[in-house]
Amino acid sequence: MHLLTIAELTKQEVDRLLVMAATGKARHKMGIPHNPLRGKTLGLIFEKSSTRTRVSFETAMYQLGGDVIFISQRDSQIGRGEPIKDTSRVMSRYVDGIIIRTFGHEIIEEYAKYSTVPVINGLTDLHHPCQVLADVLTIIEKKGGYEGMKVCWIGDGNNMANSWIEAAGVLGFELVLACPKGYFPHEGILKKAASANPKIRVTESVEEAATGADVLNTDVWASMGQEEEAEARKKAFDGFQINSRLLGLAKKDAIVLHCLPAHRGEEITDEVMEGPQSAIWDEAENRLHIQKAILERLLVTA
């Protein structure tokens, strides 16, 4: 079993991961050892730089009793053009699971096709499932559950937006995405999810998205690999910012999420990030706990 997108999971499978993560987090806070991955090794193949994904997966594996091998392009034959199918087959003989962080989603699909061990998506240009699962865990902690919630996305229709759409399609909560014209989410992903959940919609109005929301969520305007578009995107995304005015349109007990890193003063203000409704640091911590659940589920109980 691989984890490449949230749409590949059933509601029951997502709920099981969320319960495992919450249980594991509570166990960790009490200092109770839990080492189901003793003797297992995880391979991390990263073609994109990372702070949270790398550190959270490495820490997760160590806390579960396993070991980690990190591989970057410059340190391996991948950077010299070794075919993905060759790398995947060989890695499968050495490790018990593989995390891929790369650009095109077709790259991770090819790794999964030839791998005989679980492949987990640590981010592609199209999807970021582990982050959104951590975000849903944060909503459950802060709001008591995801059912009946209105989640608002402000900004780029990027990989995060796509994974939020898939999560809403699987779990059934309301999702309103405010994106500027020309920067909407993936049309096919949106169409498929909305057919299962009509409460998913896209608008160009940040006010419409934020009004009455339980959760406000955003990401940088220019993701990795889009640096040359940064100035053009700043103009296109003018007004697509989570600030105190927009937060005032949401419910009084709304929470604010950001997957990080943040460009303070662009997609979100410093005031909101540091304010009492920010759940961003708990969200970042929950990457560790959801990833421990994913690793245990795929490497032990799958």
C-alpha positions in Angstrom: 0.0 0.0 0.0 1.3 3.5 -1.0 0.1 6.9 0.1 0.4 9.3 -2.9 -2.9 11.2 -2.6 -5.7 11.6 -0.1 -8.2 10.6 -2.7 -6.8 7.0 -2.6 -8.0 6.7 1.0 -11.4 5.9 2.2 -13.1 8.0 5.0 -12.6 5.0 7.3 -8.9 4.8 6.5 -8.4 8.6 7.1 -10.3 8.4 10.4 -8.1 5.5 11.4 -5.0 7.4 10.7 -6.3 10.4 12.7 -7.2 8.3 15.7 -3.8 6.6 15.6 -2.1 10.0 15.4 -4.1 11.4 18.3 -3.4 8.3 20.4 0.3 8.4 19.5 0.5 12.0 20.4 -1.1 11.5 23.8 1.2 8.5 24.4 4.3 10.6 23.5 3.2 13.5 25.8 3.1 11.0 28.7 6.5 9.7 27.9 5.3 6.1 27.1 7.7 4.4 24.6 6.2 2.9 21.5 8.7 1.2 19.1 6.8 -0.8 16.5 9.3 0.0 13.8 12.3 -1.4 15.6 14.5 -3.0 12.9 12.9 -1.1 10.1 14.6 1.5 7.9 13.0 4.4 6.0 14.6 5.9 2.9 14.0 9.6 2.2 14.6 10.7 -1.4 14.3 14.5 -1.6 14.7 16.4 -4.9 13.2 19.5 -3.1 14.6 21.2 0.0 12.7 20.7 3.2 12.6 21.6 6.9 9.4 20.3 8.3 8.9 17.2 6.1 12.4 16.0 6.6 12.7 16.6 10.3 9.2 15.3 11.1 9.7 12.1 9.2 13.2 11.4 10.5 12.0 12.2 14.1 8.9 10.1 13.6 11.0 7.1 12.5 13.5 7.4 15.3 10.7 7.7 17.9 9.0 4.6 16.6 12.3 2.7 17.0 13.5 2.7 13.4 16.3 4.1 11.3 16.5 6.6 8.5 18.6 7.1 5.4 18.4 10.5 3.7 19.3 10.8 -0.1 19.5 14.0 -2.1 20.1 14.3 -5.8 23.7 15.5 -5.4 24.6 12.6 -3.1 23.3 9.8 -5.3 23.1 8.4 -8.9 19.7 9.9 -9.2 21.3 13.2 -10.0 23.4 11.6 -12.7 20.3 10.3 -14.5 19.8 6.8 -13.2 16.3 5.7 -14.3 13.6 6.0 -11.6 12.6 2.4 -12.1 16.1 1.2 -11.3 16.4 3.3 -8.2 13.0 2.3 -6.9 13.7 -1.5 -7.4 17.1 -1.2 -5.7 15.8 0.9 -2.8 13.0 -1.6 -2.2 15.7 -4.3 -1.5 17.4 -2.1 1.1 14.6 -0.2 3.0 11.1 -0.9 4.4 9.5 2.3 3.1 10.3 5.3 0.9 9.4 9.0 1.3 9.6 10.9 -2.0 9.7 14.7 -2.2 9.9 15.9 -5.8 8.4 18.1 -8.5 6.2 16.3 -11.1 3.6 13.9 -9.6 4.3 11.5 -12.4 7.8 11.0 -10.8 6.4 9.6 -7.5 3.9 7.5 -9.5 6.7 5.8 -11.3 8.6 5.2 -8.0 5.4 3.6 -6.6 4.9 1.5 -9.8 8.3 -0.2 -9.4 8.6 -0.3 -5.6 7.8 -3.4 -3.6 7.7 -1.4 -0.3 5.3 1.5 0.6 6.0 4.8 -1.1 4.7 8.0 0.7 4.3 11.4 -0.8 6.4 13.9 1.0 5.2 16.6 -1.5 4.9 16.9 -5.3 3.8 19.9 -7.3 0.3 18.4 -7.5 -0.3 17.0 -4.0 0.8 17.4 -0.3 -1.3 14.8 1.5 0.7 14.4 4.7 0.5 18.1 5.4 -3.3 18.3 4.9 -3.8 15.2 7.1 -1.9 17.0 9.8 -4.1 20.0 9.3 -7.3 18.0 9.7 -5.8 16.5 12.9 -5.3 20.1 14.1 -8.9 21.0 13.3 -10.1 18.0 15.3 -8.0 19.1 18.3 -9.1 22.7 18.2 -12.7 22.3 17.0 -13.7 18.9 18.3 -14.1 17.4 14.8 -14.2 18.2 11.1 -17.8 17.4 10.5 -19.9 20.5 10.0 -16.9 22.7 9.6 -16.5 25.4 7.0 -12.8 25.5 5.9 -11.6 28.5 3.9 -8.6 28.5 1.6 -7.2 31.8 0.6 -4.6 32.1 -2.2 -3.0 29.8 -4.8 -4.7 26.8 -6.1 -1.5 24.8 -5.5 -0.7 21.3 -4.2 -2.0 22.2 -0.8 -5.3 23.4 -2.3 -5.6 20.2 -4.3 -5.0 18.0 -1.3 -7.6 20.1 0.7 -10.1 19.5 -2.1 -9.4 15.7 -1.9 -9.8 15.7 1.9 -13.1 17.5 1.7 -14.2 15.1 -1.0 -13.4 12.1 1.2 -14.5 13.5 4.6 -17.5 15.7 3.5 -16.8 19.0 5.2 -17.5 22.4 3.5 -14.5 23.9 1.6 -14.5 27.2 -0.1 -11.4 28.2 -1.9 -10.7 31.9 -2.8 -8.2 32.0 -5.7 -7.5 34.8 -8.2 -8.4 34.1 -11.8 -5.8 32.0 -13.6 -4.6 30.4 -10.3 -7.5 28.0 -9.6 -6.9 24.4 -8.4 -6.5 21.5 -10.7 -9.8 21.2 -12.7 -9.9 17.4 -12.7 -9.2 17.0 -9.0 -11.9 19.7 -8.2 -14.5 18.1 -10.5 -14.0 14.6 -9.0 -14.2 15.8 -5.4 -17.1 18.1 -6.0 -19.1 15.2 -7.5 -18.8 13.5 -4.1 -19.2 16.6 -2.0 -21.2 19.6 -3.5 -20.0 21.7 -0.6 -16.7 22.2 -2.3 -16.5 25.4 -4.4 -14.1 28.0 -5.8 -14.6 31.7 -5.8 -12.6 34.8 -6.6 -14.0 36.6 -3.5 -12.0 36.3 -0.3 -14.9 37.7 1.7 -17.2 35.0 0.5 -14.8 32.3 1.4 -14.0 33.8 4.9 -17.5 34.7 6.0 -18.6 32.3 8.7 -15.6 30.1 8.3 -14.4 27.9 11.2 -10.9 27.5 9.6 -8.9 30.0 7.6 -5.9 28.5 5.7 -3.3 29.8 3.3 0.1 29.2 1.7 2.8 31.2 0.0 1.9 32.8 -3.3 5.0 31.4 -5.1 5.9 27.8 -4.3 9.3 26.1 -4.9 10.1 26.2 -8.5 8.0 29.3 -9.1 10.5 31.9 -7.9 10.7 33.5 -11.4 7.0 34.2 -11.2 7.2 35.9 -7.7 6.7 39.5 -8.9 3.8 38.6 -11.2 2.2 36.6 -8.5 2.4 39.4 -6.0 0.3 41.5 -8.3 -2.2 38.7 -9.1 -2.6 37.8 -5.4 -3.0 41.4 -4.1 -5.9 41.3 -1.6 -5.6 37.5 -1.1 -4.2 37.9 2.4 -5.3 36.5 5.8 -5.3 39.6 8.0 -7.3 40.9 10.9 -10.0 42.3 8.7 -10.6 39.0 6.9 -10.4 37.1 10.2 -13.1 39.3 11.5 -15.5 37.9 8.9 -15.0 34.3 10.2 -16.5 32.8 13.3 -15.3 34.3 16.5 -13.6 31.0 17.5 -12.1 30.4 14.0 -8.6 29.1 13.8 -5.9 30.0 11.3 -3.6 27.5 9.6 -0.5 27.9 7.4 1.7 24.9 6.3 4.9 27.1 6.4 7.3 28.5 5.5 5.4 31.8 5.5 6.1 35.1 3.8 4.8 37.3 6.6 3.2 40.4 5.2 2.3 38.8 1.9 -0.2 35.9 2.2 -0.6 36.4 6.0 0.1 39.2 8.4 2.5 38.9 11.3 -0.4 40.0 13.6 -2.5 37.0 12.6 0.3 34.5 12.8 1.2 35.6 16.3 -2.4 36.1 17.4 -4.6 34.0 19.7 -6.4 32.4 16.9 -3.3 31.0 15.2 -3.0 27.2 15.4 0.1 27.2 13.1 2.6 25.9 15.6 0.3 23.1 16.8 -0.3 22.3 13.1 3.5 22.1 12.5 3.9 19.8 15.4 1.1 17.6 14.2 3.2 16.7 11.1 5.2 14.6 13.4 2.2 12.8 14.9 0.3 12.1 11.7 3.5 10.9 10.0 4.1 8.5 12.9 0.6 7.1 12.3 1.2 6.8 8.5 4.5 5.0 9.0 3.1 2.6 11.6 0.1 1.9 9.4 2.0 1.3 6.2 5.2 -0.4 7.6 3.6 -2.6 10.2 -0.2 -3.0 10.0 -0.8 -2.7 6.2 
